[in-house]
């Protein structure tokens, strides 16, 4: 599945937010030095960087919206509630947290993936999340202390989803979903007039 990227147009009026969207996407287009070209480790490092950019988007949006005088409306918006309730987004953030604070999760190369389950064209640049263990995730304080919406059922659903789609596709789909929330909010709010 190739995701049609429309997010640049949807978030173009929010410079910090656009920067994070670009960063999350750009990491997949990096050209590796020769000694890293075939390295799955290089791909997990760059995908972690992409997850870090994605995880920061809700906070960065607030700075842009504050500059536009829309922060109070955003904090009460249905779009923010939808972002906070999205379990796939929450899992991507927790994978980033796990990799930041504990260790990197493995990534699966295109040659080691179960081709029968994959629902998109793949090539030599394709790689996939390895299944995330609930026991490993419970090492995270957010999970252990119930500060995350991620539960074992959501993680099992994510693992099934991640067997079907590459990391890049999952990231692109999430960026599009986030951009739709931003666009929905912005279309319902106009910038207040200066005093």
C-alpha positions, 0 to 999 in steps of 0.5 A: 500500500502506497499512502498518498501523502497530502499532509504537507498541504494540510499543515503548511500554516503551522511551521513547527508542526510542518517541520516535525511532519517533514522530519518524521517522513524524511528519515526514510529517505536518508542515504546510508554510507556504504558500510550501513546500506544493508544494515537493519540496525541503521533502519531501526535507528532512523525509524526510531528518529521518525517515531520521536518526531511523530511523538512530539507532534501533539506538543509542537502543534500547541506552540503553533496554535498558541501563536495563532491564539487558538490554543484554548480552543485546541485543548477543548477540541474533538480533534485533540480527544481523537489524538489522545484516544488513538491506540495506534498513535499511543503504541508508536509513542510507547515504542519510541519510549521503550527504545529511548529508555530501555532498548531498541526493538528489532526491525524485520527486513523485507527478506525475513518478513512473512510475505503471505501476510504483507498487504503492500508492494515491498522492495529492498528498502522495506522493513517491518516492526518486530512483534512487540511483547506485552511483558516488555512493554510493561517495563515502561512506567506509562504502561505499568502505572496506567498512564497510557491507553495502550492495553494488551488487546491493542498491542496484539492488534498493532502486532497483526497490523505491523505484520501487514505493513512496513514501518514507513507505511505505518508512519505515513498512515499516521502522519496522514491521520494526524494531518486530517485532525489538524485540518479538521480543527483549523477548518473550524477555527479562524485566527482571532483578530489582533487587539 
